[in-house]
Amino acid sequence: MNPIAQLDYRGEVWRKLLHLFALVMPIGYHFAPRWVAVGAIFAAFCFSFFVDICRMRGWAVQRFWTPVTDPIVRPKESGGFTGATHILFSGFLCPLLFSLPAATLAMSTIILGDAAAALVGRRWGRHKFNHADRSWEGSLSFLAASLIPAFVIPGLPLWIGIAGAVLATAVEAFSNQIDDNLSVPLIVGLFAHLAIIMTL
């Protein structure tokens, strides 16, 4: 069987471990010069974009990485761009569009929340909603994990972090047409950015 045809739970775990590695982006916003962080993320995005194009076009060069990528690609991504490409694009855009605390919150909520929702939802999700594409167990796990950044991001008012986590959970739950790795960071980042400006 083609690995892309079915993503089992082990593949989901590996996929989310890679997803958690993306925390280097919001952490890097605070420890690297802005142009260095943005440039590095843009380079990673370009590579991921190239990998996706090679897969969609069936170019022979993809044989070098398909043993690694195929087991963690979802069936719905086999003909389009992967979550990795979307989240790298978000990681590139957020520090350009939003203030540092807002960009950090935007990326942290989707990285932590999405990993928790996928792992809990696939294993223990029993109560489905949104055309059975989501579960209450998964969404509650998303909320719990995305609340963590509210308490640790420097310069972020607590209420904005908590509201951002709730907003991220709602957006993720109903992101059907747009990849949540793109919709959640941009919507949460915009909300937090505007909320911070209004509190100054």
N, C-alpha and C positions, 0 to 999 in steps of 0.2 A: 504493500500500500504506500502511495505517495505520502510522506510525512505531512505535507500541507493539507491533505484531505481531512486529517483529524488531529486536533490538539488535545492530548490527554492531560491529566492533572499534573503529571511530572513535567510536561512541557510548559504548563501554566506556571509552575513553581519557578522554573528556569527563566521564563519570560519575565516574571515579576522581580526576580533577583536582579536581572539586568535593568529593569525599570527603576528599582531602588538605587542602582548605581547612578542614575540620572540626578540624584541629590547633589552630586558634585557641581551642578549648575547653580542652584540657589545658594549653596555654600560658597562657591567660587565668586559670586557677586560681591561678597563681603571681604574676600581675602586677596583678590587680584584686581589690578587696575581695570577700569571698565572696558577699555578698548581691547585689552588682552582677553578678558572673559568673553566678550561678544565675538571677537575674532576667532577664538578657539571653538566656540559653539557653532559659529557659522561654518567653519571648516568641517566639523563633525556632521553638520546638517548636509553639506554638499556631498560628503562621502555616502551618507545614508540614502540620499536622493539618487545618487549614481547606482548604488546597489539595487534599489527598487526598480530603476529604469532597466537595468540589465536583466532582472528577473522578469519584468513585464514584456520585454522585447525578446527574451529567450537567448540572449547573447552568451556565447560560449565561455566568456571570462568568468561568469558566475559560478562555474564549477569549483573555483577556489574557496568560496565561502558557503555554498549551499549546505554542506554537511552540518554547519553551525546554525545557519539561519532557518532552514526548512522546518526543523522540529519546534520552533517557537513562533512561526507565522500562523495567524488565524486563517481559517478557510476564506472568510470574507475579505481578507487582505491579499489573497493570492493574485488578484488581478489589479491591485492598486497599491497605494502607498501604505506603508506599515505605521503602526503606532510610534515606532522609534523616530521615523522621519517627522511625524507630526509634532512630537514632544520636543525634538531638537529645534524645529522651527519656532515653537512657542518660547523655548528657552532663549532663542536669539532675539525674538521680538520684545519680550516682556521688559528687559532692562533698557531697551530703546524707547519704549512707550510710557513706562510707568516709573514712579519713584522706587528707590531701593527696597523699602519695606513692602510696598505693594507687589513688586515683581517677585520678591522672595516668597511672599504668601501665595501668590498665584501659582508658582511652580511647585512649592512644597505640598499644597493641598492635593493637586492632581497626582503627584508622585506617590505620596504616602497613602492617600485615600483610594486610589485606583488599585494599588497592590493589595490592600486589605480587602476591598470589595470583591476582587476577582478570586482571591484564595478562599475567603470565607463563603462567598456566594456559591462558588462551584461545589464546595464540599458540603456545606450545611444549608444552602438556600432552599427553603421549602415553600415559602409564601411568595408567589410570583406576582408581578404587576408589569405594566407597560408592555402588553402583548407577550408576557412570559420572558421578556428579555432581561429583566432585572428581578431581584428578590429583596424583600425587606431586610433580611439578614445581611445581605451584601451592602445595601445602602446604609444601614446603621453602622456597619464596620467602616465604611467610607467616612462617615461623619466622625466617628471616634478617632480614627487615625488623622483626619485632616484638622482636628482640633489642636493637635500637638503644636504645630507652628505658632498658634495664637499666643502661646505662653513663652516662647523662646526667641521670637524674631525681635532684634533690637529696633527700637523706635516705632514699634507698631502698637497702637492702643489695643488693649485686650478685647474691647467690644467689637472692634473692626475685625480682628482675627476670628472671633467666634461667629460673627455674622457672615464673614467670608467662607467659613467652613460649612455653614448651613446652605449658603448660596451654591457653593461648589457641589454639595451633595445633590441638590435639586437639579442643577444643570446636568450633572453626570447621569442622573437617573432618567432624564428625558432627552439625552443627546442621541438621536437616532440617525439623522441625515449627515451630521457633522461629527467628525471624530472628537471624542471627549478630551483627548490630549491637546486639542486646539481650542475647543469651545470653553472648557473650564478655565484654563489659565487666562485667556483674554477677557472673559466676562468678570471673573473674580479680580483680576488685576485692575480692570477699569473701575470696578466698584471700590476697591480699597484705595486706589489712587485719588478718586474724587472724594471719598470719605475723609481721607487724611487731609486733603486741601481744606475741606470745610471745617475741620477741627482746629486749624491753625489760627 
